[in-house]
Structure formats: structure tokens, C-alpha cells
């Protein structure tokens, strides 16, 4: 791993040599990456696997087009959520039968929050942190409104989360890797603390899965959910997934009791009966095209040796921070992510007073990260396709944009919504 | 329109002549239909439009692959749910801004049921009918469980629905076209009755949209939802849609308050504030691949003249019933759908003691319908690609299967789950 102190001595040739030695280098070729683009936004929308359009062609032209309705059994569409869920399980320290692909992260968080609260009916509090990914807070607020006072959202800053877990807390809802800062919560410690106080945990793994070490069962986590379109490379708005620890499956039920979560959906009886395992958290007919695309991304991730993948994630972000510190000093940037690699996810946030305009200028120079209000630029590092040399080019262009004030042009200052 | 009395005099040549005169005949070529297959299951999974794989190639290889994250604005991914929702609105008598594509039908029914119940907080009852599509009952049962006694599901048979609407009913939840029998509820009359008693209506349009006349606003319907994978030809597990009458939009909110239903999602503030219009019923990141495929199907539907489309739906099912009655008499079949076309949807259910085995034998002979427990075969008629001659071939093969007892073979009697 690159040490920051060495960064100022590094040359592009050094980084190109590291890319040649990268045990994962062959996997870059499995992705479509436009020529000359330094894509550091895989933490927002992962790159397209070359296989994905081929697979979609197979699922549409061949399966849907030719085999039509019988594809549900013949091509195991019916088993897709659990099949792909079992694959994702291997990336997040879960066992087979503990993960299922379904709906969106928001809907899954809703389902799991309700399930968790119903396991602790005498405890009204959902505990989270201010500045958590807003979606997670919104979902909790929606549940609060729905409960007529039965549920209460309590916020405590990251350093006070553990002490805020008391006997009124039903569930601790946290994003494992913070969407802005990339700060990593200690899943095992917080979960242990929650359990000691009789509370449960629900982890949003959106910025974690496949990018940082996650071991849900080692941490004895209760519930988790995450999206498919970031590091899993499942495509825009890819289906999400959810995790329910095996020990909770028989005693929890989704509030959205759709027919494909029924124990015998094709009996078409009037009375709901939950499927025996994780399947009870399914609801409506599942998005076969989306799951097919997601499976390609997950399969690619599983082709990489896990340790090499996690080492490279860390090495890339570590290198980026070191290069920024050594080559962009005095240019108005502040590293807004933890400097300590083990508590940082696979993206790096840089603060700059003109962050929006600087990011637009970078994009115009073919370095793609993203902006998060009010003053952060995010750069995500995807171990399967980003190169050490990408970090070099990104930082050199960033330095040039700042030194020449290239961002200070009207077209870079006009804000519009982006994801 | 074919009169049943004339059916016994009809010949295949007559029907082929009707196909030649069909004003929609050119649209059949817009779909992939395997040679020699009589596909009468478009009410379960609509056929593949030829354009869909092309569009998916464009959205994946070009948009996702080359333009990556900026596609959200550049290719208007961000506006897709409302853009396609506005198109679906034209098929169901809704106005622009009243329909949005999102989630699954189950999740949408959950959102709308909760929204409806919260508009009538002093009324505990969701009224539906026994034997309604079980999913809808399951979702209501889930909400009942969630409400700790605050919500109660009451069932009344179709002929007693109107008299069962009393001052305790918050919302009437009905599937407009029954999934088994194809019986059509009188949306305007039931809605008027509900409104006269202070109740609201939520219509499941899954078997209706694009297949039978639906005019939500003429009926003054309050809420509706439906799927994208049947007559809309959006593909397996296509995204669903929901309708909220404009007059309710400012006073209702989804229980699943995800970030893309926020008024300013990219401000990333901690407090939820619902988007001003129908957008507040969106939740998580939406399935761009699925919406792209759905849009192709909806666009095709809009290419057909609406009256021709609805006339042909009715003529096809009318012809099928007439042919069955005239050519399969005495073979153990019973028409389990209303005989009166205006109160029948675009599929026909036939009852037979060995329905499962008969359907398997039909499928082996390349006539595809589906089975619904315990004893029904369903045949769906899709006006854009089914032909009058298809009805002839289906009925001739059905007659042969029954006359020769071709269904009475072990391989046709082994049940497995299908959708």
C-alpha cells in the first residue's frame, strides 16, 4: 500500500507499473469505459459491464420473446431474487437464504424498519444520525407520521450514537459508509452495544457492499439493505437487496404483504400466509430485466479475489488522498473524509468553496466525480475498473483546474440537479 | 362484431378475411411472435415489442455505457416516471400529472391504501370482495396487521359491494376486471355510491388498462394502480404505475417517503418535504431499464386508434366465446366469464374439471393460455397482436384435445408453479 509520505516522490510511471502488477487488471476489460474518461463516480452509478447488453438481449429477445410466459419456470425467473440474493450474500458476510433482491433501497428500508419496530413493540425510538443519507431519515419520518406517535425518530451524532442507545430504542438505523464523508461506522461494536441494550440494528450498505469489508453475521447484524447500482454495477435504478438475519426470519413479516411473498402464491387463496424464509420480504412481481443486469455486475464482483478487491479499493483512495495532499496543497481543498483508511469507505470527499463549479470544470476535462451540496466533491474508487493511473490524472487535472481557476466560467457555475 | 348465433357458420376463411380488414393489422408486425404459436397469455405476460431490445441496447450501451451518470439529466432518466406516467394516463382517462410509473403494483397499492385511509381517519374499513386478486387482499391484510386494529378488511361479494358501502368504509378496493372471471365492475356507479357515502375508491387496473374502456376521471375515481407487464407489454416484472386524482394530491402523502419523492431531493436536507404533485408517490431510485422497456410498449399502444383497439379486444373475446360454445359443446367446458361482452374484460375463463392438464396439452400443441386454480383456463386477447384466426386455431386445438382426451397423459398432469 502507498504511504502518504511517499506520494510526493511518486511518478505516473510508478502508478502505471502498479497497474501492470494489479492482480485485478484483467477485470477492467470486462467494463465499457469511454476512451480518455477518468470515471470516479462508480459510487453513484457503476460502469456498464460489457456482458450486460448481451445478457439483456438474451433475456428479452430469447427468453421473453421466444419462450414468453414459460420463462418464469424454464429460465428460473421465479427464483431470480433469491439466486442473486445468495450471490450478494457472499459479498456482505451473509449466509445463503438471508438476502433477497427486491424493490428499491427505500422500500426495503421501510419494510425492515417496520419489521424491526414490530419486534420491539414497547420501544418507540428509531435512532439514527443527523446528516445520514437523507433517504433513510425520510423513510423513518414517514413511518413516524404513519404511526400516530407510536414511532419517534431520534438523531445523535456519530460520536454519540452508542451512548444514545437506551431502553427506548427499538432499532439503530445507520448507513455503514457515510454517503458524503465516507466515514465508516464500526458495525460490530455498535451492534453489540445495541444488543446489550435490547435494541436491533438496520444497516444501509449502499456505499459499502463490494467496496469495504462487510461481515454482517460476524457483527451479528439484524437487518440490512442496499442498492444495486453503485459498486455492484447493476445499472441505473437497479433492484436493491435486503438482509434479514436467519434468527429473525420466522418472527418477522413485511408490512407490504404482496403475493410473491406468500407461502403458496399460486394457490391464489384469500388469506395471506408468509413464505417460510427470506422470501416473505418479497412483494410484487419482480423486475426480471433489472435483476438480470444486476446479476452480471454481481457475478463480475465475485470473479475478483475478495482480498485483492478490498485491498485495491483502499489503495486507490489512499493514493488519491496522498496525491491531493502532496500536489494540491494551498489550492483551497480540504479532505472531508477520514484520513485514516480503515475508517474510510471507497470514496473520498473534498471540500472546496466552489465545489460545484470545480466539479463541472473537471467533468469538462473528462474527470467525472460528483457534487454534494453545499461544498463537497466526491470521488469514488471502483476496484474492478479504476486504475492507479486514474488517480494521477484526476489529481493533475484537479490541480490545473484550481491553479488556473478554470472553474470560474459562467457555464460551470449554473447549478442543475444531478444524482 | 361477431354475433354468437353466427359462429357456427363461420369458417377459417371468414376470420382470415377479418384479419385482412383489421385496421390494427400492421401493429402485429411490431411484436416478436414465435412461428406457429397461438399466444393467448398477453393478459399475464404481454409479447415482446421488436423495438424493446433495440431500446435497451440504446439505454445500456449508449446511455449508461458512454454517458454514464450524466444520463440522468442528458437522457432525462430523472423525468422518466412522470413522462411515461403521462402516456399511460392517456390510456386510462387520467390527466397529465395524475399518473406516475413506480415500484410494483403491490407496493403502489400499499402506498395508496394507506394514503386513502389517512384521508378518512375516522373510518376503519377497507372494503373489497372475496376472490379479488389475492395480492390486493394480502396487501390490505398486511395493513390491517400493521394498524393494530385501526384498519379492518371487510369483504362483500360483487353483487353486494354497493350495499356494503356504509359510513365505516374509508376506501373501496376493487380490481376493475376480475383476474379470473374477467367480470368488469361498473367503476362510475361504484365510485358514485362510495362518494355518496363519504368513501373513496382504489381501482386495480391490472387487467383493464389498454384492454377495456377505462375513464378514471369520468368516473371520478380517487386512486388507481396497475402493472406494466400485461396488455402494456412492458416485460417481465415491468414497473407498475399509480394514479392519484389531482384533487387529492396536495392532501395525501405516501407512507414510503423516499428521497425521490422529496420536493428538492438534491438539496439533501434532513427533513422530508413531499414533492408538490404526483411525484411525492415516488420513493427510491427508479428502474431505468424497466421504464425504458415499458415506454416502448406504451408507445405502441398509443399508436393504435383507441376505439379500434377496444373494439378489437371485445370482438376477439366475443368470437372466442362464440366458437367455444358452437364447436366445443358437450366436451365438459363451461364459460366462466360473463357472456355479456360489455361486462367482460379482454380475457375469457373456461372451467374444466381437468383444467391444468388440458392447458398443458394445449401448450404442447402451441396454444398458450394459463391455468388458475382450481379449475380455470384463461385465454387473453391482446388487440395489437392477436388475430381472429388465432381464436379459430385455439378453439380447434382445444376441441381436439378434449375429444381425443389428449390431456390424459402423465406429463400433463404434473402440477408446477406458473404465473
Interface residues (C-beta under 8 A of the other chain):
Chain A: X32 X34 X37 X39 X41 X44 X45 X47 X48 X52 X53 X56 X57 X60 X61 X64 X65 X66 X68 X69 X70 X71 X72 X73 X77 X78 X103 X104 X105 X106 X107 X110 X114 X130 X131 X132 X133 X134 X135 X137 X138 X139 X141 X142 X143 X145 X146 X155 X227 X229 X235 X236 X237 X238 X239 X240 X253 X254 X255 X256 X257 X258 X259 X260 X261 X262 X265 X266 X267 X268 X269 X270 X271 X272 X283 X284 X285 X286 X287 X288 X289 X290 X291 X293 X363 X368 X370 X372 X373 X416 X417 X418 X419
Chain B: X32 X34 X37 X39 X41 X44 X45 X47 X48 X52 X53 X56 X57 X60 X61 X64 X65 X66 X68 X69 X70 X71 X72 X73 X77 X78 X103 X104 X105 X106 X107 X110 X114 X130 X131 X132 X133 X134 X135 X137 X138 X139 X141 X142 X143 X145 X146 X155 X227 X229 X235 X236 X237 X238 X239 X240 X253 X254 X255 X256 X257 X258 X259 X260 X261 X262 X265 X266 X267 X268 X269 X270 X271 X272 X283 X284 X285 X286 X287 X288 X289 X290 X291 X293 X363 X368 X370 X372 X373 X416 X417 X418 X419
